[in-house]
């Protein structure tokens, strides 16, 4: 039932100067005429996590033209645009209402350079829902509802009017954001049509400001594609664009240290997401299933078929269904590839610097000293070609020390002072002069992994055991167990980590029955988010505003790192 805004004022007047728990009586819906204010969750005291609030604007009254909602791509772009505008508005009002602790705080998601589907702003067929946090004001632990009244009746109406209605927005900026999203989606589709796995537009700015800032570096060298790899595209809105098209197959990125190899790879791994205008990588687009992998010493592995890379272990351990609590660099990387294949990945992104050396390559001399019969590892060097030709999985690899990788590459890009050069013909000629010994790898077989999670669904009386806490972008804890995600380099936002925690929690509470495979769990949950939204995986009666949708690849990776 929805009350009126005047009733909210009466309630605020009634509870003024009472003890803080009286704020809980405010929970509910209130009609402000042009929108509905929902008080979803009230904090326990002024020093606790702030209260969860949402506003609901009827879509018809918001007045957005049809082109903004033409597809899921444009809808997400619109949600992102509105959220950035709303966050900009409320920032100027935060803490203008005074009090103890978090009193007067008004905050919502501070979006990153990527355009992600987020729970903070959701557009349905009927309404726009904007979620945010408010610190309910108090003096000590005594309610100061006069200050909260300022937030609800003075500050918030201005923010809603200026950021959630088409007539109040910068229409050119909104149109540019929508058109950019459509152009990015067009490039993504063109990759498939033109047998490419990635596209890097000319004049893109790839370097970032620093390790803690993803904003473009000032005065950096703009990217220019080699003429031999340059492709042209006619985008629906921007028009003609040129850039480097990376063909399907095996691509090697080589060059001296600090010349831009890893910078290019970092841009490609981020290219699975769309980016906002001004990021410098707006038109760096990568196959959406692209998976960045590295070695992860010490990670948990359960029931993964790594036999494509590792066989005949001295302890006779079965590598067709391999498990360990403490993986080596090579076994972790082998498992990562097998799990990526299960997740539907069509492109692997690897950096020699963060890979296990013995997993990637064995040089000729080592093969002479240690015979094949004594070495259980079939290096990636000997599997990359089969992965492409028999499984349709391309590879982009950064290499700086071993020349063996040149022999398997279809395309070789040299980075020279951040300039990209196509040196493929030169490399192929040299490879004829320095041939590799014939490979004696065993026959290629696709991994056959069917991991079943055995943790039972949580009973209601054991609910407290599954308390979820997100620590950072790198990890969360579920119950007493911490899930380490620090090596999943394509998680770009802490809100994605929070969503992964919610997904795992939902699976524990409702799905895991010692029968369903990880694939069945992930496919069900990904479809549930697609059809019902991020709120459908949350156990609370409201949708927390701090969630961002992760890719299917990261959901698989998260579940596979859970020690159950």
N, C-alpha and C positions, 0 to 999 in steps of 0.2 A: 504494500500500500504506500502511495506517495503522499506525503504531507506538503503543506505550502511553505514558502520561505518565511512567511510571517509566523508560522508555528515554530520554525527553527529559532527565530528571534526570541520568542517567548520562552523556549526551552533554555536558550543561552542566558536569558535574564534570570530564570529560576535557579539555575545551578551555579551562578556566580558566587564566588567565595566559599563554595563547598569544597570538600576534599576531592582529590583528583579522580578517584574512581567514578564519580558522578558523571564524568564526561561520557562514559559508556552508554548513557541513556540517549545520546545523540545519534547512535547508529541507525541508519535508515536512508530513505530517499526524500528529497525535497525539491519541489518544483519552483524554479526561478523564472518561469515564463518562457524564455528562449532556450533554456537547457534545464536538465535535472542534475542536481548535486547528490552524490551518493557518498555517505560516510560508511566505508566498508569495514574498517577495523580501527579500533581506538587503542592507543598505546596505554600501558599500565601506569606510567609515571612520566614526568617531563624529561627524565634522563634516559628513557628507554627508546627503542627504535620508533621513529615517528609514525603517526597514524596514516592509514591508507585511504585516499580519497579518489573519487573519479567523477568526471562530468560527462554527461551524455547529451549530445546535440543531435536532434533529428536530421537525417541526411538531407531531406527536402529543404529544411530551413537553412542548412549550411550553404546550399546553392551551388555546389560544384558542378561544372559542365561534364557531359558524358565522357569526353576524352580522358578525363582524370581517372575514370573508373572502368576503362575499356578492357582491362585485363588484370590478372594478378600482379603483373610487373608494374603497371602504372598505379595500381592501388597501393602497393608497398612503397612506391616512390612518393605518393601523396601522403601516406602515413608518416614517412620519414620527414617530409617537408613540414608538415604540421607540427610534428613533435619538436623539431629544431626551433620553430617559431615560438611554440608554447614555452619551451625551456628558456628561450631568450627573454620572454616576457616576465616569467615568474622570478627569474634570477634577480631582477631589479627590486622585487618586493620581499625577498627572503630576509628574515630577521628585522623587518621594519615593525613588526608586532613584537613587543618586548616580553621578557620573562626569564625564568630559570631554565637551565639545561638546554634542550633543543627547542624551547619555546620560540615560535615565529619562523621556524625553518619552513621553507617551501621549496621542494626540489622534485625533479623527475630525471629521466635518463638524459645524460649528456652524450649525445651520439658521437661516434667515431667517424673516420673517413669513409667507412663502408656503409652501404645502404642495406640494412637488415630488417627482417620482419620482427617487430618487437611487441611485447604485450602492453607497453606504455601507451601506444596509440593503435587502436583497432577500428577498422571501418567495416561494418556489416551492411546488409541491404537496407537496414532501417536507420542506423545511427552511427555517429562517431563517438567513440569512447576514449577519453584521455585520462590516464591514471597518474597519480603523483603522490607525494608525501607532504604532510603538514605536521609540524610540531605544535601540539595544542598548548597554548600559553598558560603559565601558572607562576605564582609567586611562592617559591618554595614548592610545596605540594598542595597549595591552595589554588583552585581554579581562578583564572582571570579571563572570564568569557568576553569581556569587553574587547580585549585584544583579538580574540578569535573572531569576533563579530566583524572587526576591521578586515580580516582576511577573507571571510566569506561574502561580505556585503560591499566592500570597497575595492579590495585588490583583485579578487578572483573574477568578478564580472568584466573588469577591464581586460584582463589577460585572455579570457575566453572570447570576448568580442573581437580582439585584435588578431587572434591567431587561429580561430577555428571556423571562420566564415569567409567565403570566397570574396565577398565585396570588400573585406578589410585587408586582404593580402596583396602583396606585390604580384600582380597577375603575370607580368613578364618573367619574373623569377620562378614562379610556379610552373608556367608553361615550359621554361627551359629545363627544369628538373624532370618533368614528365617526358619531354622529348628526348632528353639524354638517356633516360631509362629505356625508352623504346629503341634508340640507336644502339645501346649496349646489347639489348636482347637480339637485335638484328645481327650484330657481329657474331654473337654466340651461335646463332643458327647457321650463319655463313661458314663457320669453322667446319661444321659437319658436311656442308655441301661442297666445300673446296678441299676436303681431306686435310684440314689443318687441326692442330691441337692448341694453338695459341696465336694471338695477334698482338703486336706492340706497335702502336701508332707512332708515326714520325712526330717529333717535337714533344713526346711525352717526357715528363720529369720523373726519373726513377729513384734517385737517391732521396733518403729521408733526413729530416733535421738531426735526429739522434736516435739512440737505441730506445729512448723512452717517448719519443714523439714521432708520429707517423705523418706529420705534415711535410710537404715537399721542401727540400733543401733549396735555399736561395742561392742564386748564381751558379747552379749546377749545369752540367753539360746536357743539353737536350738530346734525346735519343734520335738517331737517324738510321734507317734500315739499309742494309747492303742492297745494291741494285738487283742482285741476282735473287734475293728473297723478298723483294718488294712486291706487295699486292695492292690492288686498288679496290675500294668498295664504295658503293653509292648508297649512303645511309638515308633513311627516310626523311630526316630533318636536317642534319648537318650537311648532307650532300657528299661530295667526293672526299674521300680520306685515303691516305696511303700509309703503309707501315710494313713491318716485317711479319710475314706469315711463317710460322714454324710448322713444317709438314709433319704428318703422322709418321711414326718410325722412331729411330734412335737419333737423338740430337745431342751433341756434345758442345758444352760451353767451355772454352779453354782461354788461356791467357796468363799473364804474369800476376803476381800478388798485387792487390789493391787497384786493379785495373777495371773492376766493375762486374766480375763474373757473378759473385753472390748477390750483388745489387739487382742484376737482371733476374736471377732465380727468385729472389724475394718478391719482386714485382709480379712474376708469373704465378707464384703460389698464392699471392693476394688477389690475382686476377680471376679466381673462382667467384669473387663477389663483385657486385657493381660498386662504383665509387662516386662520390659527390663531385660536382664541378669545382675546379680549382685544386683538386688533389694531385694532379699531374699524371695520374694513372687511370683517368676516366676511360680511356680507350685501350687499356691493357686488359685483354680478355682471354681467359684460359678455359679449356674444357672444364665444365662445372663439376666433373667427378675427379679432377686432378688431385692427387694425394702426395703431400710432402712427407718423406720418410727419412728416419735417421736411426742410428743404433741407440738402444736404451738399456744399458747395463743395469741389471737388477730388476727389470720389470717382471710382472706376473704373466704367465702364459698358461692357458688351459686348453687341452684337446684340439690343437691346431696341427694341420698337415703341413709340415715344413720339409717333406721328403724331396720336393723339387730341388732344394738347395743342400739339405743335410741328410746323410744316410750312413748306415753302418757305424754307429757310434761304438766305441770300445766297450761301454757298459751294456750294449745290446738294447738300449732304450728305443722304443718304437717312435720313429719320427713321423709316421703317418697319423699319429694321435699324440702329439708331444705336449707335455706339461712340465712346468718348472715354477718354483717360487722365486727364482733368482737367475734370470736369463743372462747369458753372455751377450756381447755386442752382436755377434754373428747370428745367434739364434733369435734374438729380438728382432733383428732386421728381416730375417727370413719369415718370422711370424707376421711381421707388419705387412709384408707383401702378400702373404696368403690371406690375411684378414682383409686387406684392401681389395683383393680380387673378389672375395665374398661380398664386399660392400658395393660391388659394381663399378669399380674404378677402371678407367680407360687410359689414364695417364699417371705415370710415376715421376715424381720430382725428387732428385737426389743430389746431394753435395758430397763429394769425396771427403771433405774435411770433417763431416759429421757422420760418416759411415764407418763401419768396422772394416779395416783394411783387408783382413783375411776373408771377409765375406765378399768383397768387391772383386778382388783380382789375386791371382797367383802368377808371379812372373816365371819366365822360362827356367831360370837357374833354380828357383825353389822347386819347380816340378821335377827337375833332374835329381835334386838332392832327396826330396821326399816324394816318393812315387805316389801315383794316383790311388793305389790300393790302401795306402796308409793315411790318406787325407779324406775325411768324411764330408768336407765342404765342397760343393760344386759352386764356384764363384758366380756372382751376378754377371760378370763378363761373358760367361758361357751360356747364360740363360736369357739374356736380354733379347736376342734375335728370335728365339722361340716364343717368348712372351708377346712379341709383336706379331709375328707371322701366324702363330697358332692360337693366340688368345686375344689378339686385337688390342694389346696394351702397349702404348708408346712410352718412351722414356726420354726425359730431359735431364741430363747429367752434367754437373759442374765438376771438372777434373783439372788438377794442376800439377800432379806429380807423376802419374803413370801414363806412359804413352800407349799402353795396350788398348785403352778405350778407343783410340782413334780407329782401330781396325774394325770395330763393330758399328761405327757411326755412319748413318746415312747423310747427316748434315753436321758440319763443324763450324761453329761460330766462335771467332776469336774476339775477345774484348780487349781493346788497346786504348788506354786512357779514356775509357767509357765510350769508345767508338766501336760499333759492331762491324766485324768484317767476316765475310763468307770465305773461309779458306778450304772448303771441301775439296775442290780439284787438286790443290797442292797436297793436302793430306793423303788423298787416295793414291797419288803418284808415289809419295814416300812410303806408303804402306806396302806397295809392291816390292820396294827395295828391302824392307825389313818385315818379312812375313812372320805371323805368329805360327807356332806349331799347331798342328791339327787338334781340334778339341776331341777329347775322349769322354765327354759328359754322357751320362746315361740318358735314355730316351725321355723326352719331355712328356710329363703328365700334369694336367691341371690339378691343383690341390683340392682335396675332398674333405672340407672341414664342416662338421655339424656339431658345434659345441652346444651342449645343453646346460643351462644354468640350474643349479640344484638347490639354491637357497629357497626355502618355502615361502609362500605368501605370508605376510605378517597378519596375525590375528588382531582383532580390535583391542584386546586387553594388553597387547604388546606394542601398541602404536608408539609409545614413548621411546622405544628402542630405536626407532628410525627417525630420530631428529636430524634434519638436514641443515647443514651450514656451509655456505660458500666462503672459502677463505680468500681466494684471489682468482685471477684468470687461470691459474695453474692447478688448482685443486679444490675439492669439496669433501666434506665428511658426511657419511650416511650412517647413523648409529655410531658405532665405535670405530668404523673403518674409514680411512682417508683414501680417496681415489686420486692418484697422481696423474695429471694431464699436462705436465710442463713440457713434454716433448711433442705434443700435438700443436705444431707451429701454425696451423691454419685456424685455430681458435683465436679470434681477433678481439674478443670482447668478454669481459667478466660475466655479462648477462647471458652469453651462450653457455658458459660454465654452469651458471645457476639453472638454466633450462635443462642441461644434461643431468644435473642432480635431481631435478623434478622428474625427469623421464625414468631414471633408475629407481627412484622412490616409488613411482607409480607401478613400475614393473614388479618390484618387490611386494607391493601391497595387493596387486590385482592379477598379475599375469604368470609369474614364475611358478611352475608346477612340477619341475623335474621331468617334463616331457617336451616342452617347446624349445626349439633351437634359438640361438641368438638371432638368426635371420628372421624367424617368425616373429620374435619379439620386436625387433627393430622395424620391420616392414609394417607391422600393426601400428606401432606408435607413430611412425612417420606419416602414415595415412590418417591417423587420428588428428594429428596437428594440422594436416592439410585441409581436412574437412570440418573440424570443430574448433580449431584455434589453439593457441598455447594454454589458454585457461583450462582446457579439457584434461590436462595432465596434472592439474594441481588439486590437492586434497582439501584446500580451503574453500569456503563458500564464495570467495571472490577471486579475481585474477590478479596475482601480484604484478606490479608494474615493472619489475626489474628483470624481465626475461627476454632473450633474443633467440630466434630459431637457429639451431645448429644444422649443419648439413648431415645427410645420412652417414657420410664417412666418419664424422666425429661421433655420432651416436654409437656406431659399431665399435669404434676405438675405445670409447668410454666403457661400454659394457664388457669389452674384452680385457679391460684392466681392472675390473672389479673382482676381488679375490673370493669368488663363490663358485 
